[in-house]
Amino acid sequence: MSAQPQTPTRSTTPRLRADQVETLVTHALNAPMSVVDSALRVVYVNASFARWFQRTPAEVTGLTLVDL
């Protein structure tokens, strides 16, 4: 008997698209989250993080941590 190589099967579990993940992080999670680049500029924040500064995510994005 020779063993036949097994072909990996694909999972049928639905996966989230990138825009769905962004929506989940931005609106559903209550934890403050941000992404800051190497120049200390805010490139992403969710609504919870922006509320800390009484601003919207659009107002916080693009600021440096010093400006914030």
Summary of the structure (lengths in Angstrom):
residues: 68
radius of gyration: 19.9
end to end distance: 68.7
largest distance: 70.4
contacts: 127
relative contact order: 0.15
helix: 31%
strand: 13%
